[in-house]
Amino acid sequence: MPRFPVLFVSLAVPLVAAATVPVFILGARHERALETALERSAQNAISATSEQKAKRLDALGRERVRMALALAADPAARAILAGERDTDSPAATRLDEAMRALGASGVAVLDADGELVLAREAPRTEAGRLDEAPSRELGPEDARERDRARRDALRRLRRGDASAITHPDMKSEGAGSKGMRPALEAIAPVRDGDTTIGHVAATLDVASIDAILGESTGLGATGESICAVVLGNEVVVTTPTRADPDAAYTLRWSFGGRKLQRLEEVLFGNSSRGEDKDLEGRAILGAWTRIESLGWVIAVTQHREEIVAPLEPVRRQTTMVGAIAAASALAASAIIAWLLARASARREATARAAASTSAI
């Protein structure tokens, strides 16, 4: 009969396999079931968050559009365009009152070609008055970018849109400085009968957008909410990210560059949900939703590794049970092999003794 090492190996292999394979099969099935449940739950939460934020941002854009339309329909706008351009004129006073009633933070009256006629801004210090000066001094590049965005919006109005929200393109190497973001405006035409005599632009504060995006409840430590738009042949991120507060109008890439592929697809398609890769190539689960009034897409994502992190104790438990089963099988194999080898040695010794006696 084979000796102990050979017996041990021949017994250990099938016994360890019999003890551990069922453990790991059941553990893998249990892990997959839990992983599916965790991903489904996280995906539903992410999708709900994306839709809710998209609705709030869309409502914000539509509210500014309604505000611009209301101010454009006010007689004060027509009077200013007709010549009452003095900051203390009755028309300017009426515009101030309309701004106050609507809760507008800033309004600009433009002529038919988009040139500035009068700018008004809600007061930040003195209650009851509206100051003409803007909240921050625009540099030459900033002003040119604002005017370019306004002209682009006017072209959309001339094509038949009832109103338009500006799409600035503040390139990092051009206008402003890193971290600076262009103002958004809802622009509506001022009409005299069927003739457009000018336009009203109502400011849409980026702080209101950030307040909506900044809510990260339920998104864990790696949750991200960002917005993007197509400008020319580029995808441009229009809001800060958790990791980069200066990402707005700085983070951009050529359309079709395979970065954030799902986001690119939704910019020209329908809303989507599922798996993707982030800019660092890490797996994420996300939901991508269009914001119709802004022409943007919002992406709400979370790293997959954080979502499935609760599975780690299950993996450790499966590994521990498998290790215990393997150790038990090895111990049983060693004991059985030792007993068999010992019995074999006794039989051989007895046989040799009997052979010696016969020879005598």
C-alpha positions in Angstrom: 0.0 0.0 0.0 1.3 3.5 -0.7 3.0 5.4 2.1 1.6 8.3 4.1 2.5 11.2 1.7 0.9 9.5 -1.3 -2.1 8.5 0.7 -2.5 12.1 2.1 -2.4 13.7 -1.3 -4.8 11.2 -2.8 -7.3 11.8 0.0 -6.8 15.6 0.5 -7.6 16.6 -3.1 -11.1 15.1 -3.3 -11.9 15.9 0.3 -10.8 19.5 0.1 -12.7 19.9 -3.2 -15.8 18.3 -1.7 -15.7 20.6 1.4 -14.9 23.9 -0.3 -16.5 23.9 -3.8 -20.1 23.9 -2.4 -19.1 26.7 0.0 -17.7 28.9 -2.7 -20.5 28.2 -5.1 -23.2 29.1 -2.6 -21.1 32.1 -1.5 -20.8 33.3 -5.1 -24.5 33.0 -5.7 -25.3 34.8 -2.5 -22.8 37.5 -3.4 -24.2 37.9 -6.9 -27.7 38.2 -5.5 -26.7 40.8 -2.9 -24.6 42.7 -5.6 -27.7 42.8 -7.9 -29.9 44.0 -5.1 -27.3 46.7 -4.1 -26.8 47.9 -7.6 -30.6 48.0 -8.3 -31.3 49.9 -5.2 -28.4 52.4 -5.9 -29.5 52.8 -9.5 -33.0 53.6 -8.5 -31.9 56.1 -6.0 -29.4 57.7 -8.5 -32.1 57.9 -11.2 -34.6 59.4 -8.8 -32.0 62.0 -7.7 -31.1 62.8 -11.3 -34.7 63.2 -12.4 -35.5 65.4 -9.3 -32.5 67.7 -9.9 -33.2 67.9 -13.6 -36.8 68.9 -12.9 -35.7 71.6 -10.4 -33.1 73.0 -12.8 -35.6 72.9 -15.7 -38.2 74.7 -13.4 -35.5 77.3 -12.6 -34.8 77.9 -16.3 -38.5 78.1 -17.2 -39.1 80.4 -14.3 -36.4 82.8 -15.6 -37.9 82.5 -19.1 -41.4 83.4 -17.7 -39.7 86.3 -15.9 -38.1 87.6 -19.1 -41.3 87.3 -21.0 -43.2 89.2 -18.3 -40.6 92.0 -18.2 -40.6 92.1 -22.0 -44.3 92.5 -22.1 -44.2 95.3 -19.5 -44.8 98.8 -21.0 -41.6 100.0 -19.2 -39.4 98.0 -21.6 -41.0 99.5 -24.7 -40.7 103.0 -23.1 -37.0 102.5 -22.4 -36.4 101.3 -26.0 -38.4 104.3 -27.2 -36.0 106.7 -25.6 -36.6 106.8 -21.8 -33.1 105.6 -21.0 -32.2 107.7 -18.1 -31.7 105.7 -14.9 -34.2 108.0 -13.0 -36.9 108.0 -15.8 -40.4 106.9 -15.0 -39.8 103.9 -17.3 -36.7 102.8 -15.3 -38.7 103.2 -12.1 -41.5 101.0 -13.5 -38.9 98.4 -14.6 -37.5 98.5 -11.0 -40.9 97.8 -9.6 -41.6 95.0 -12.1 -38.2 93.5 -11.2 -39.0 93.7 -7.5 -42.5 92.1 -8.0 -41.1 89.2 -10.0 -38.0 88.7 -7.8 -35.5 89.3 -10.6 -31.9 89.7 -9.6 -30.8 91.5 -12.7 -32.3 92.7 -16.0 -30.8 94.2 -19.1 -32.8 95.9 -21.9 -31.2 95.4 -25.3 -32.1 96.9 -28.6 -33.1 94.9 -31.7 -29.4 94.2 -32.5 -28.6 93.1 -29.0 -26.7 96.2 -27.9 -27.2 97.2 -24.3 -29.6 100.0 -23.6 -30.1 99.8 -19.8 -29.0 97.4 -17.1 -30.6 97.1 -13.7 -29.7 94.9 -10.8 -31.5 94.2 -7.5 -29.9 95.8 -4.5 -27.6 93.8 -2.2 -27.2 96.4 0.6 -29.8 99.1 0.5 -33.4 97.9 0.7 -36.0 99.4 -1.5 -33.7 100.6 -4.3 -32.3 99.0 -7.4 -28.7 99.9 -8.3 -27.6 100.1 -11.9 -24.0 98.8 -11.3 -23.5 95.1 -11.8 -22.5 92.9 -8.8 -19.0 92.5 -10.2 -16.9 94.3 -12.8 -16.8 92.5 -16.1 -13.4 92.4 -17.8 -13.2 93.1 -21.5 -13.1 89.3 -22.3 -16.0 88.6 -20.0 -18.1 91.4 -21.6 -17.3 90.1 -25.1 -18.3 86.6 -24.1 -21.5 87.8 -22.6 -22.3 89.8 -25.7 -21.4 86.8 -28.0 -23.8 84.6 -26.0 -26.5 87.1 -26.3 -26.1 87.4 -30.0 -26.3 83.6 -30.3 -29.5 83.6 -28.3 -30.9 86.4 -30.5 -30.3 84.2 -33.6 -32.4 81.4 -32.0 -35.2 84.0 -31.3 -35.1 85.1 -34.9 -35.5 81.4 -36.0 -38.8 81.4 -34.2 -38.1 80.5 -30.5 -40.3 82.4 -28.1 -37.4 82.9 -25.7 -33.8 81.6 -25.2 -31.3 81.0 -22.4 -27.8 82.0 -23.3 -25.0 79.4 -23.8 -21.7 81.2 -23.0 -18.5 79.6 -24.0 -15.9 81.0 -21.6 -12.7 79.2 -22.6 -10.1 78.7 -20.0 -7.4 80.4 -22.1 -9.7 83.2 -23.1 -12.3 85.1 -21.0 -12.1 85.4 -17.3 -9.8 83.4 -15.0 -9.9 79.9 -13.7 -13.0 79.4 -11.5 -14.9 82.3 -13.0 -18.2 81.4 -14.7 -20.2 83.4 -17.2 -23.6 84.7 -16.2 -26.6 82.9 -17.8 -29.6 85.0 -19.0 -33.1 84.3 -20.2 -33.8 86.5 -23.2 -37.3 87.4 -24.5 -38.3 89.8 -27.4 -40.0 93.1 -26.8 -42.6 93.5 -29.5 -44.5 96.5 -30.8 -47.3 94.7 -32.7 -45.6 92.2 -34.9 -42.2 94.0 -34.9 -39.4 93.1 -32.5 -38.0 96.4 -31.2 -35.7 95.0 -28.6 -35.1 92.3 -26.0 -35.1 91.8 -22.2 -32.4 89.6 -20.6 -33.1 88.3 -17.0 -30.1 87.0 -15.1 -30.1 83.3 -14.0 -27.8 83.1 -11.0 -25.3 80.3 -11.1 -25.5 80.1 -7.3 -29.1 78.9 -7.7 -27.9 76.1 -9.9 -25.1 75.2 -7.6 -27.5 75.0 -4.6 -29.5 72.3 -6.5 -26.4 70.3 -7.7 -24.6 70.6 -4.3 -27.2 68.4 -2.5 -25.4 65.0 -2.2 -27.7 63.2 0.3 -27.8 59.5 -0.5 -24.9 59.6 -3.0 -22.2 58.6 -0.6 -18.6 59.8 -0.6 -18.1 59.4 -4.4 -21.4 60.7 -5.6 -21.2 63.4 -8.3 -23.7 65.7 -9.9 -22.4 67.7 -12.9 -24.0 69.5 -15.9 -22.6 69.8 -19.4 -23.6 71.3 -22.7 -22.4 71.0 -26.3 -20.6 74.2 -27.5 -19.4 74.0 -31.0 -17.7 70.7 -31.4 -16.9 70.4 -27.7 -18.6 69.0 -24.6 -18.2 71.6 -21.9 -18.8 71.0 -18.2 -20.8 74.0 -16.9 -20.8 73.4 -13.2 -18.2 72.6 -10.5 -17.5 69.0 -9.5 -16.8 67.6 -6.0 -13.2 67.0 -6.8 -12.6 70.2 -8.8 -14.5 73.4 -7.8 -13.0 75.1 -10.9 -14.2 72.6 -13.4 -17.0 74.8 -14.8 -16.0 75.9 -18.4 -12.5 74.5 -17.8 -13.2 70.8 -18.1 -13.9 70.2 -21.8 -13.1 67.8 -24.6 -13.9 67.3 -28.3 -17.3 65.7 -28.9 -16.8 62.0 -29.7 -13.6 61.8 -27.7 -15.1 58.8 -25.8 -14.9 60.6 -22.4 -18.1 60.2 -20.4 -19.7 58.4 -23.3 -23.2 58.2 -21.8 -23.2 61.9 -21.2 -22.3 62.6 -24.8 -25.0 60.3 -26.0 -27.7 62.0 -23.9 -26.7 65.4 -25.1 -28.2 64.5 -28.5 -30.6 61.8 -27.3 -32.9 60.7 -24.6 -32.2 60.3 -20.9 -30.3 57.2 -19.9 -29.2 55.1 -16.9 -26.7 52.4 -16.3 -23.0 51.8 -16.1 -20.2 53.9 -17.5 -16.6 55.0 -16.8 -15.6 58.3 -15.2 -12.8 60.5 -16.4 -10.3 58.4 -14.4 -11.6 55.2 -15.9 -13.3 53.9 -12.8 -16.6 52.1 -13.1 -19.6 54.1 -12.1 -23.4 53.7 -12.0 -25.3 56.8 -13.1 -28.3 58.5 -14.6 -28.1 61.1 -17.3 -31.1 63.4 -17.8 -31.8 66.2 -20.2 -32.7 69.7 -18.9 -34.8 71.0 -21.7 -35.1 74.7 -20.7 -31.3 75.0 -20.3 -30.3 72.7 -23.2 -28.0 70.9 -20.7 -27.6 67.4 -19.4 -27.2 66.5 -15.8 -25.1 63.5 -14.8 -25.6 62.0 -11.3 -23.1 59.2 -10.7 -21.5 57.1 -8.0 -18.5 54.8 -8.0 -19.5 51.2 -8.3 -16.9 50.1 -5.8 -18.6 52.2 -3.1 -22.0 50.8 -4.0 -20.8 47.2 -3.6 -18.6 47.9 -0.6 -21.1 46.2 1.8 -20.3 42.9 0.0 -16.8 42.8 1.5 -17.9 41.3 4.8 -19.8 38.6 2.8 -16.6 37.8 0.8 -14.6 37.6 4.0 -17.2 35.3 5.6 -17.2 33.1 2.5 -13.4 32.9 2.5 -13.3 32.2 6.2 -15.9 29.4 6.0 -14.0 28.0 2.9 -10.7 28.1 4.8 -12.2 26.3 7.8 -13.7 23.7 5.5 -10.4 23.2 3.7 -8.5 23.0 7.0 -10.9 20.4 8.3 -10.7 18.4 5.1 -6.8 18.5 5.3 -6.9 17.4 8.9 -9.3 14.6 8.1 -7.1 13.6 5.2 -4.0 13.5 7.3 -5.7 11.4 10.0 -7.1 8.9 7.6 -3.8 8.7 5.6 -1.9 8.2 8.9 -4.3 5.4 10.0 -4.1 3.7 6.6 -0.4 4.0 6.4 0.0 2.6 10.0 -2.3 -0.3 9.3 -0.4 -1.0 6.1 2.9 -0.9 8.0 1.6 -3.4 10.6 0.4 -5.8 7.9 3.7 -5.6 6.1 5.5 -6.2 9.4 3.3 -9.2 10.2 3.9 -10.6 6.7 7.6 -10.3 7.0 7.5 -12.0 10.4 5.5 -14.9 9.0 7.9 -15.3 6.1 10.9 -15.4 8.4 9.2 -18.1 10.5 8.4 -20.2 7.5 12.0 -20.0 6.3 13.3 -21.4 9.6 
